[in-house]
Amino acid sequence: MVSIVIADEKHQQYAAPLCQMIEEAAKSRGTGIAKRDPLYIQQKMLEGKAVIALEDNDNPETDKKIVGFCYIETWQNQEYVVNSGLIVHPDYRKTGLAKSIKKAVFELSKKKFPNSKLFGITTSLAVMKINSDLGYKPVTFSELTQDDAFWKGCQGCVNYDVLQRNDRKICLCTGMMCDLKIHTPSLQSEDKQKKWGNFVRFLKLRSIRLQRKINIFPRFKDVIYKENKQENQSK
């Protein structure tokens, strides 16, 4: 059984293993931010800006196995909020845990920053689907925070050169946003499916735009192939 709780000072010993999990996951995907600083993760725990998923055990004297995590960042005087560092242990992937963690950190963000715009950038179609169900909508990079400190965080990504050469207007990631001030309760299943269908059409249009970039950035060719393959598998 897994428990998802708001992280605090009791969970600081998990910071280093978490950073290792995030780095290994980024390497296996070939995309994403590869490294996080354990001290930074600990600070998020102390601020109450993170959720952690732990596998329950019967021995209170031993550390529980960490199986998931996500934390909150704020930008431009809390005008923008990001849920970052989502990670799920390989043993718990495709179990619905990622969705549960995202929902927990979403609710925490809404409680702490009810007037902010919650956004994220990702290459993962699974994360996009979860975000869409939570109320996110696809947006251009120009609608995201323009805080240089946020974009500096992308320096650890293998695709950072693509972002730079496009003046932060386009990259392999897709931008999504939810305005927490006007967020409505969860949609019905059929409404979520309709919304996801609209998002898939957005991805198709995005692929057309990326096709024009292939001669400049050959790596886009692989991204388009992966997105089309994931889309076909989800039908």
BELSUL-V561440 format. One record per pair of residues at least 6 apart in sequence whose C-alpha atoms are under 8 Angstrom apart, sorted by the first residue. I is the first residue (numbers start at 1). J is the second residue. Records with the same first field share a line. If there is no record, write none. Layout:
I->J, J
This chain:
1->55, 56
2->53, 54, 55, 56
3->53, 54, 55, 56
4->51, 52, 53, 54, 101, 104
5->51, 52, 53
6->48, 49, 50, 51, 52
7->45, 46, 48, 49, 50, 51, 52
8->45, 46, 47, 48
9->42, 45, 46
11->45
12->42, 45
14->66
15->38, 39, 41, 42
16->38
18->38, 66, 69
19->35, 36, 37, 38
20->35
21->87, 89
22->34, 35, 36, 85, 87
23->33, 34, 35, 36
24->34
25->34, 87
26->32, 33, 34
27->34
30->158
31->123, 157, 158, 159
32->122, 123, 156, 157, 158, 159
33->153, 154, 155, 156, 157, 158
34->156, 157
35->156
44->50, 71, 72
49->71, 72, 73, 108
50->69, 70, 71, 72, 105
51->69, 70, 71, 101, 104, 105
52->66, 67, 68, 69, 70, 101
53->66, 67, 68, 69, 101
54->64, 65, 66, 67, 68
55->64, 65, 66, 67
56->64, 65
57->64
66->89
67->87, 88, 89, 92
68->86, 87, 88, 89, 97, 98, 101
69->85, 86, 87, 88, 101
70->83, 84, 85, 86, 87, 101, 102, 105
71->83, 84, 85, 86, 105
72->81, 82, 83, 84, 105, 109
73->81, 82, 83, 84
74->80, 81, 82
75->81, 145, 147, 150
76->145, 147
78->113, 116
79->115, 116, 117
80->116, 117, 118, 119, 144, 145
81->109, 113, 116, 117, 118, 119
82->118, 119, 120
83->105, 106, 109, 118, 119, 120
84->120
86->98, 102
87->98
88->97, 98
99->130
102->130
103->134
109->118
110->180
113->180
114->180, 181
115->179, 180, 181
116->179, 180, 181
117->177, 178, 179, 180, 181
118->177, 178, 179, 180
119->136, 144, 175, 176, 177, 178
120->175, 176, 177
121->173, 174, 175, 176
122->128, 173, 174, 175
123->172, 173, 174
125->227, 230
128->176
129->196
131->137, 176
132->192, 195, 196, 199
133->186, 187, 192, 196
134->186
135->178, 183, 184, 186
136->176, 177, 178
137->176, 177, 178, 199
138->174, 175, 176, 177, 199, 202
139->174, 175, 176, 177
140->169, 170, 175
141->168, 169, 170, 175
142->169
144->175, 177
154->160
159->171, 172
162->170, 171, 172, 217
163->169, 170, 171
172->220, 223
200->231
207->224
210->220, 224
211->220, 221, 224
213->220
214->220, 221
